């Protein structure tokens, strides 16, 4: 669930970018970026926006892309066009 969904804001393309970032993170790290015992604690961790780096066996470029996708502020989060423009 993206931060804007937790705040009961409108769902949009940036929510999908957040979800894709979570999936890519989990594929690389073999764990979700945010983990908690209940929904309230999970929402708090998502709102804090703090997550561990993916394993260093992956490139710095992949790490930066994930960070772009998991930016807490949806206005600063990567768009589809931003991601498509990456080399």
Secondary structure, 3 states (H helix, E strand, C coil): CCHHHHCCCCCCHHHHHHHHHHHHHHHHHCCCCCCCCCHHHHHHHHHHCCCCCCCCCCCHHHHHHHHHHCCCCCCCCCCHHHHHCCC
